[in-house]
Amino acid sequence: MLELIFLSIFSKTILNINIYSHQKAAMILTVFPLLLKIVTIILSFYDGITKYINVVYIYIEKVWLIPVGVVIYSFLILLKAYINTKIKYYMDKKYISSHKLLILYGLIGTLFCSIISTVSTFNECEKTYNSTQNIVDYFCEIREINITNIEKINETTKYLANYKLYLKNFTNTEESLLEIFSVSLGAASFFFYRYFCLMIIKYLSPIHLMFTIPPFYLIKKIILRAYLLASYETDVKKQFDKNSIFKAKFILDSIGDIFCIISNLIYFEILELNFCNLNYYLKKAIIERGLLDFYGDDENEILIEDDDQNQEENIRENINNITGNELSYQ
């Protein structure tokens, strides 16, 4: 929701792209879904969903995480907008190939992830005993569980990543081949995803890349809602159906995504705002004013010129037809 604002500012400062009135209106419109998101976070304190499914909202138990999360989110979105704009700058102004950027991205990412995974293999996040979910579980999802025979206590060791535990899962050839296939398919899919993202930035703009995010989350919410209703038991479904707060969260969140989509459509001039002079700097309006400046204020001259061009095209077609007929007779 904030990315459109950040991208517009960086496009203005780095790429020298002007921000016009209809685009400013689109950025202002993104404030509305931002307010809806705040309301859904507040409603999460009262929906009581954790009673029916194994989900823990960590920011409900630790309220101080909300401002921390907002600051971190804003910084990451700001950094993402800056990086995508600089990628556009390097490709357009410095003539750096998108393939070279993709290769560097892959090499740096492979090196970084390999170092982190290796260090994490030999350094645990924490060790707990029959404990409930806490904030560490959001980052360290790899678990090694040991059950003591004397006191029957589950000793859980949590890791960010662990090569040893990963390799232990391959007990037979079938599982190994399936894992190799899934990893290869995931790597290929991720490659094409990053490649096409670079192509969007290169031939369009970073803002066009951002345009895909709100529809993705809206479709994801609809699919997850349908899956939730189809997969859980009848008692759980009844609890969700009776929970008006949960329904309100879903509706408000979906409306926020719809408003993000509308604001993006206004920004790209797919939707036109024909009031308050917000359509003055549309590409169509600029072209029309350019034609009037070139031909003068007399619209008849433009129409006459168009008629002359049509007549010339008709004459050329007739000459080509006559010439073709004469050749065929010969």
C-alpha positions in Angstrom: 0.0 0.0 0.0 2.9 2.3 0.6 5.0 1.0 -2.3 3.2 3.1 -4.9 4.1 6.3 -3.0 7.7 5.3 -2.5 8.1 4.2 -6.1 6.7 7.5 -7.4 9.0 9.5 -5.2 12.1 7.5 -6.4 11.0 7.7 -10.0 10.8 11.4 -9.7 14.2 11.8 -8.0 16.2 9.1 -9.8 14.6 8.7 -13.2 13.3 12.3 -13.5 9.8 11.1 -14.2 7.1 13.7 -13.5 4.3 13.0 -11.1 1.0 14.4 -12.4 -2.3 15.3 -10.7 -4.1 12.0 -11.5 -1.1 10.0 -10.2 -1.1 12.0 -7.0 -4.8 11.3 -6.6 -4.0 7.6 -7.0 -1.4 7.8 -4.3 -3.8 9.6 -1.9 -6.3 6.8 -2.6 -3.9 4.2 -1.2 -4.4 5.8 2.2 -7.9 4.3 2.4 -6.8 0.6 2.2 -4.1 1.4 4.7 -6.7 2.5 7.2 -8.7 -0.6 6.5 -5.6 -2.7 7.2 -5.2 -0.9 10.6 -8.9 -1.7 11.4 -8.4 -5.4 10.6 -5.3 -5.6 12.9 -7.4 -4.1 15.7 -10.3 -6.6 15.0 -7.8 -9.4 15.4 -7.7 -8.8 19.1 -11.4 -9.7 19.3 -12.1 -12.4 16.7 -11.2 -15.3 19.0 -10.0 -17.5 16.0 -7.3 -19.0 18.1 -9.9 -21.0 20.0 -10.9 -23.0 16.9 -7.7 -23.4 14.9 -4.0 -23.7 15.9 -3.1 -20.1 15.0 -1.3 -17.7 17.2 -1.2 -14.0 16.4 2.1 -13.1 18.0 1.4 -9.4 17.9 -1.7 -9.9 20.0 0.3 -11.5 22.8 3.1 -8.9 22.4 1.5 -5.6 21.5 4.8 -3.9 21.3 5.6 -5.8 18.2 3.0 -3.8 16.2 4.9 -0.6 16.0 8.1 -2.6 15.5 6.5 -4.5 12.6 5.2 -1.3 11.0 8.7 0.3 11.1 10.3 -2.8 9.7 7.7 -3.2 7.0 8.0 0.4 5.9 11.8 0.2 5.8 11.6 -3.0 3.7 9.1 -1.6 1.3 11.2 1.6 1.0 14.3 -0.5 0.3 12.5 -2.6 -2.3 11.2 0.5 -4.1 14.6 2.0 -4.1 16.3 -1.1 -5.4 13.8 -1.7 -8.2 14.1 2.0 -9.3 17.9 1.8 -9.3 17.7 -1.4 -11.4 15.7 0.5 -14.0 18.3 3.3 -13.8 21.2 1.0 -14.4 19.5 -0.7 -17.3 18.4 2.5 -19.0 21.2 4.9 -18.1 24.2 2.7 -17.6 23.2 0.1 -20.2 23.8 -2.8 -17.9 22.3 -6.0 -19.2 19.4 -7.6 -17.4 21.1 -11.0 -17.8 24.2 -9.7 -16.0 22.0 -8.4 -13.2 20.3 -11.8 -12.9 23.6 -13.7 -12.8 24.9 -11.4 -10.1 21.7 -11.8 -8.2 22.0 -15.6 -8.4 25.6 -15.7 -7.4 25.2 -13.3 -4.4 22.1 -15.1 -3.3 23.7 -18.5 -3.5 26.7 -17.4 -1.5 24.6 -15.6 1.1 22.1 -18.4 1.7 24.9 -21.1 1.8 26.8 -19.2 4.5 23.6 -18.6 6.6 22.5 -22.3 6.2 25.9 -23.6 7.1 26.2 -21.4 10.2 22.7 -22.3 11.3 23.3 -26.0 11.0 25.8 -25.9 13.9 24.0 -23.1 15.9 20.5 -23.7 17.3 18.0 -20.9 17.8 16.7 -22.3 21.1 16.0 -25.5 23.0 12.6 -25.9 24.7 10.7 -28.5 26.7 7.0 -29.0 25.8 6.7 -25.3 25.2 4.0 -23.5 23.3 4.5 -21.4 20.2 6.6 -18.2 20.6 8.2 -15.5 18.4 11.2 -17.7 17.6 8.9 -20.1 15.7 8.3 -17.4 13.1 12.0 -17.5 12.1 13.3 -20.9 13.2 10.9 -23.4 11.6 13.2 -26.4 11.5 12.7 -28.6 14.6 14.5 -31.7 16.0 12.4 -33.4 18.7 13.9 -35.8 21.2 11.6 -37.7 23.7 13.2 -38.6 27.0 12.2 -42.1 28.2 12.4 -41.2 31.9 10.1 -38.2 32.2 8.5 -38.3 28.8 9.4 -34.7 28.1 9.7 -33.5 24.5 12.9 -31.7 24.0 12.6 -29.5 20.9 15.7 -27.9 19.3 14.9 -25.2 16.7 17.0 -24.2 13.8 16.8 -21.5 11.1 18.2 -24.2 8.7 19.9 -27.5 9.1 21.6 -29.5 6.4 21.9 -32.6 8.7 18.2 -32.8 9.4 17.4 -32.1 5.8 19.5 -35.1 4.6 18.0 -37.4 7.2 14.6 -37.1 5.6 15.8 -39.1 2.5 15.2 -42.6 3.7 14.7 -44.2 0.2 15.3 -43.6 -3.5 11.7 -42.6 -4.2 11.8 -39.8 -1.7 15.2 -38.6 -2.9 14.1 -38.5 -6.5 10.9 -36.6 -5.6 12.9 -34.1 -3.6 15.3 -33.6 -6.5 12.4 -33.0 -8.8 10.6 -30.6 -6.5 13.8 -28.6 -5.9 14.6 -28.4 -9.6 11.1 -27.3 -10.5 11.1 -24.7 -7.7 14.5 -23.4 -8.9 13.3 -23.1 -12.5 10.1 -21.4 -11.5 11.9 -18.9 -9.3 14.4 -18.2 -12.1 11.6 -17.4 -14.6 9.8 -15.3 -11.9 12.9 -13.2 -11.3 13.6 -13.0 -15.1 10.2 -11.8 -16.0 10.2 -9.3 -13.1 13.4 -7.8 -14.6 11.8 -7.7 -18.0 8.8 -5.8 -16.6 11.2 -3.3 -15.0 13.2 -3.0 -18.2 10.5 -2.5 -20.8 7.9 -0.9 -18.5 8.7 0.4 -15.0 9.0 -0.8 -11.4 5.5 0.6 -10.8 4.1 -1.9 -13.4 5.7 -4.7 -11.4 4.0 -3.5 -8.2 0.7 -3.6 -10.1 0.6 -7.4 -9.9 0.7 -7.5 -6.1 -2.9 -6.5 -5.0 -4.7 -8.9 -7.5 -2.4 -11.7 -6.3 -3.4 -11.2 -2.6 -7.0 -10.7 -3.5 -7.1 -14.0 -5.4 -5.2 -15.7 -2.6 -7.7 -14.5 0.0 -10.6 -15.8 -2.0 -8.9 -19.2 -2.6 -7.9 -19.6 1.1 -11.4 -18.7 2.2 -12.9 -21.3 -0.1 -10.3 -23.9 1.1 -11.1 -23.1 4.7 -14.8 -23.7 4.2 -14.2 -26.9 2.3 -11.5 -28.5 4.5 -12.4 -28.0 8.1 -15.0 -30.0 10.1 -18.6 -28.9 10.4 -18.2 -27.6 14.0 -15.3 -25.4 12.9 -17.3 -24.1 9.9 -20.2 -23.1 12.2 -17.8 -21.2 14.4 -16.4 -19.3 11.5 -19.9 -18.6 10.1 -21.0 -17.3 13.5 -17.9 -15.1 13.9 -19.0 -11.7 12.5 -15.6 -10.2 13.3 -13.8 -12.7 11.2 -16.2 -12.0 8.3 -15.6 -8.3 8.8 -11.9 -8.7 8.6 -12.1 -10.7 5.4 -14.4 -8.2 3.8 -12.4 -5.1 4.9 -9.1 -6.7 3.8 -10.6 -7.6 0.4 -12.0 -4.1 -0.1 -8.6 -2.8 0.7 -7.1 -4.9 -2.1 -9.8 -3.7 -4.5 -9.0 -0.1 -3.7 -5.3 -0.7 -4.3 -6.2 -2.2 -7.7 -8.4 0.9 -8.5 -5.6 3.3 -7.5 -3.2 1.4 -9.7 -5.6 1.6 -12.6 -5.9 5.4 -12.1 -2.1 5.7 -11.9 -1.7 3.9 -15.3 -4.6 6.0 -16.9 -6.7 2.9 -17.5 -9.4 4.5 -15.4 -9.8 8.3 -16.1 -10.9 10.8 -13.5 -12.7 13.4 -15.6 -13.2 16.0 -12.9 -11.2 18.6 -10.9 -8.9 18.8 -13.9 -7.4 15.4 -13.1 -7.5 14.4 -16.7 -5.4 17.4 -17.9 -2.1 15.4 -17.9 -3.4 12.2 -19.3 -1.4 11.0 -22.3 -4.5 11.2 -24.5 -5.1 14.8 -23.4 -1.5 15.7 -24.0 -1.6 14.2 -27.5 -4.8 16.1 -28.3 -3.3 19.4 -27.2 -0.2 18.7 -29.2 -2.3 18.1 -32.4 -4.2 21.4 -31.7 -0.9 23.2 -31.3 0.5 21.8 -34.5 -2.6 22.2 -36.7 -4.0 25.3 -35.0 -7.3 25.8 -33.2 -9.3 25.0 -36.3 -10.5 21.5 -35.9 -11.6 21.4 -39.5 -8.0 21.5 -40.6 -7.3 18.4 -38.7 -10.4 16.7 -40.2 -9.4 17.9 -43.7 -5.9 16.6 -43.2 -7.3 13.2 -42.1 -9.5 13.1 -45.2 -6.6 13.9 -47.4 -4.6 11.1 -45.9 -7.5 8.7 -46.4 -7.8 9.9 -50.0 -4.1 9.3 -50.6 -4.3 5.8 -49.2 -7.3 5.0 -51.4 -5.5 6.3 -54.5 -2.5 4.2 -53.6 -4.7 1.1 -53.2 -6.4 1.8 -56.5 -3.1 2.2 -58.3 -1.8 -1.1 -56.8 -5.0 -2.9 -57.9 -4.8 -1.5 -61.4 -1.1 -2.4 -61.7 -1.8 -5.9 -60.4 -4.6 -6.4 -62.9 -2.4 -5.3 -65.8 0.4 -7.7 -64.7 -2.1 -10.5 -64.5 -3.4 -9.8 -68.0 0.2 -9.8 -69.4 
